[in-house]
Amino acid sequence: MTQITLVTGANGFVGAEIVRRLRAQGATVRLAARASSGIADEVVVGDIGAHTDWTEALTGVDRVIHCAARVHQMDDRAADPLAAFRAVNRDGSAALARQAAQAGVKRLVFLSSIKVNGETTKDRGPFAAADAPDPQDPYGVSKWEAEQALHGIAADTGLEVAIIRPPLVYGPGVRANFARMVSWVARGRPLPFGLCRNKRSLVSVTNLASLAIAASRHPDAAGATLLASDGETVSVRDLLARIGTAYGRPARLLPVPPALLRLAGSLTGQRAAVDRLCDPLIVDAEPARRLLGWRPPVTMAETLAEMAAAR
């Protein structure tokens, strides 16, 4: 009997890479999307929430990789951001899990966020899966509540659930803050990050997709919370320098003290964004690698080179 993997958010940044890798492996894939994009094997489910009907998408499905979400936004215009995040990320995910269990799905992999652990590893060791959750914003809260809801459904129904918490995801097609950083370097713009030596973990979209697929298949992933990373940490200064190398445009980094950057962020209402650039965030992803016998298939240098070649 053919096993079908359903990927939600299949036309998004991470979902599309998961679909690409699954198809390259010869797997049978079904795509769930909010709106039609004309891709083969796609099922339109509309807006995601507590009342989404997943019946057509789940028919005959063996496993689900759930990428669809209301994503983190720096300038959120919602009247009640927490309610908006909960409606999609918590309630929508719980509805999918309940219907998946009823449809006989064996496993659901949920792409959560390292924001469940917190915003920074300043004055402490790397984040670990066993740490007490400490989400600091509505997005992180909604992801943590979704995790709890999914584990509850798993306990009630026997549905296998695996959780993945990635840090910043980058790669060809990335948008938002990472895309802006790349644009700054590629244009030769002077950047005030020459003294930002904080260490951060990242994960390329290729490595995250590979981990998600491994988690959908490995027997030991059931019930596990897996932290994802490329397996190397870089400072913002070093990251910008690596981007410059990949794009053939040396980064122009000015030696501005991080304290001044934080002050400027406070004065301009951008303190949270500056803190993300200046604070450390290190993830201990080695337990996930040991559990699944998995290793990241690409390095940061290879991913940055691929981004440069795709521009």
N, C-alpha and C positions, 0 to 999 in steps of 0.2 A: 504494500500500500504506500502510495506517494505521501511523503510528509510535507506539509505546507507550513511555511513560516510567514506570519503576518507581521508587517512592519508598519507601525503607525507614525504619522509625521514623515511619510516616505518621500515627500518632495522637499523636505527641509535639509539643512546642512549635514547633519549627522545621519538622518534617516536615508538620504540618497546614497551616501557612501556605504551604509550597511547593505542596502539593496544591490548596489554595484558589486560588492564583494561576494554576497550570497550567489548572485547570478554567475559570477566568474567561477564559482565552485560547483556550478551545476545544480544548485538547490532550486526548489520550486518556491517562488515568493509571491505573496499577495500584498498589494500596497493599499494602505488606508490613508485617505487624504480628506481635508475639509472641503476642497473644491476640485473640480476636474482639471487635470493637466494633460489629458490625452495619452497618458502612458499605459502600456499594456498591463493587464492584470490589476488594474486600479479599481478600488471600490470607494465611492464618495460617501462619507459618513456625516458630513456637515459639521456644524460647530460641536465642540466636545464639551460635555457636561454631564450632569447626573442623569439626564434623560436621553442621551445619545443611544440610538439603536444600532448595535454592532452585529446583528444577526447575520446579515449577508457577508460581512467581512470575516466572521469567525467560522462559517460553515466549513467543516473538514479540516480546520487548522489544528496543527499539533503543538505549535509554540508561537508566542507573541514577543516581539521586541518593541517596547512602548517608548517611542521617542517624542511623540506629540506632547506639546506643553505650551502654556503661556510663559514666555521666556522673560528673564530678568531685563528690566528697562531702567536706564539711568534717569530718564525724565518721564516718569509714569504719569499719564493724564487721567487715569481712572479716578472716579470720585472716591472709591473705596478700594485701593489696590489689593489689600489682603483678601477681601471678598472676591475680587476678580481672579486672583491667583488660585484661591481655594476652589472656585467653581470649575476651573479646568484641571488644575494639577492634582487636587485631592479628590473632588467629587467625580470628575470625569474619569480619573484612573480607577477609582473604586468601582464605578459602573462597568468599566471595561473588564475588570478582574472578575466581578460577579458573573457577568455574561460569559466570559471565557470559561469559567469553571462549569457553568451550566452546559456549555457547548462541548465539553469534554477535552478542552485544551490541557495539555500536560504541564507546560511551564510558561511563565511570564517574566521577562526581563524588563525591569523598570530603570530608565535612565533618570536618576535623581541628580544631586548636585553636591559638591563639596561644601557648599554654603550651609548644608545641614550641620556640619561640624563647626562652622564658624567662619570668620572673615580673615583671621590672621593667626600665624603660629609665633608671633612675637612673644618673647619671654617664655617659651615652652618648646617641647620637642615637636616632631612632625605629627600631623593629624593621623589617627589610626581609626580603623573601623569600629573598634571597641570603645572609643571615646564617648563620653556623654554628649549628646547633641546640644548644640548651642547656636541655632540659627538667629541671625541678627536683623533680617529684613523680611518683608512679606513673602517674597519669592522663596527664601530658604525655609520659612515656617510652613508654607504650603507643600513643599517637597517632603519635609519631615512628617507632616501629617499624612501625606499620601503614603509614605513608607509604612507608617503604623497601620493605616487602613488596609493596605495590601497584605501585611503579615497577619492581620486579623482574619481576612478572607481566606488566606491560605490555611490557617488553623481550622477554620470552619468547614472548608470544602475539600482540602487535599491538593488544591492547586499549588504547584511549586512556584515559588517567587524568588528571584535573584535581584538584588539591588546593586546598581553601579553609581558611584559618586565621582564624577570627573571634576577636575579643576578647569581652568580656561582651555577651551578647545580651539585649535587653529588648523589651518591647512588651506589648500586651494578653494576659493569661493568663500572664505571667512568674511564676516562683515563686522560692523560695530567697532569697538575700541581697537581690536587687533588690526583691522583693516586700516584704521586711521594711522596707527603707528607705522605700518608699512608704507603708507602714502607719504607720511612725513619724511621718512628716510629716503624713499625713492626720489622725492623732490629736492633733496639736499637741504631740507629745513633744519636750522640749528635747534637742538633740543636740550633742555636744561636737566638732563638726567645723568651727567657724567659722574656724579658721586652716589648714585643709587646702587648700592652694593647688596641690597636685600636679595635673598634667594627665594625663587618661586618654582613650583612644579607646574608643568603644562602637559597637555596630551594632544597629540596630533589626531585629526579626524580619522586617519587611517588606523592608528593604533586603537582608538576608542571603538571603532567599528569591529575590528578584529576581536577585541575583548568581549564586546557584546555578543558576538556570534559564538565565541567559546563558552560564555556563560549560559547561552541558550541550549548548549549541548552537553556540557560536562556534568556528570551525576553529582559531583560534590558542590556544584554551584547552588543547588536547591537550598533555600533558606539563608544564603550567604549575603553579606554586604561587602562589596568589592570597591576599593579605592583605586582609581585609575591615574596613571601618569606615564610619561615617556621613559621614566627611569633616570632622568638627569634633572638637576636644578640649575637655574640660571638667574643672575641678577637682571634687572631691567636694563642696566647699562650693557651687560654682555649680550642680552637678547637683541637689543638694537644694533649692536656691532655685528652680530651674526646675520641679522636681516640685511645690513649693508653689504656684507660679504656676498651673500646669495644674490643680491640685486646689482652687484657691481657698482655700488655707490656708497663709499665709506660714510658711516654715520657721523654726523657733526654734533658731538656731545659737549655741552658746556658744563663746567664744574660748579653747579649751583647746589648749595647744601640742602639736604632734604627738609630741614626745619623751615627754610624759606619757601620751599615748594608747598609745604603744609599750610603756612601762613597765607600764601597767595590763594590756595584752595579755599581756605576759610573765608577770605575776603570776597571771593567770587562765587561762593555757593557750590564749589566743586570739591569740597574737602573729601568726600567719600571716594571720588575718582582718584584723587591724589594719594590717598591712603592705600588704595589698591596697587598703585604704582610703587609706593615707597615701602610698604610693609612686607614682611616675609609670609609665604604660604607654602609650606612644604608638606607633601603627601607621602605617607609610607605605603606604597603600592606593592611591596615585595610579598606580603602575605597572599594577595590575590594571585600573583604570578606562581607562587609555590602551590597554592591550592589547585589551580587549573593546569599547571605545567605549561604556562603560557609566557611568551616573551614578545615584547613590542616588535613588529616586523620592520619598522622604519625608524630612523634616527631623526632628531630635530634638524640636523643639517640637510638630510635628504628631503624632508618635508618643505623646508624653506626653499631649497633649490627647485622643487616641484612647483611651489607657488610662483617663483620668479619666472619659470619657463611658461607658466600658464597665463601670465599677464597679457 
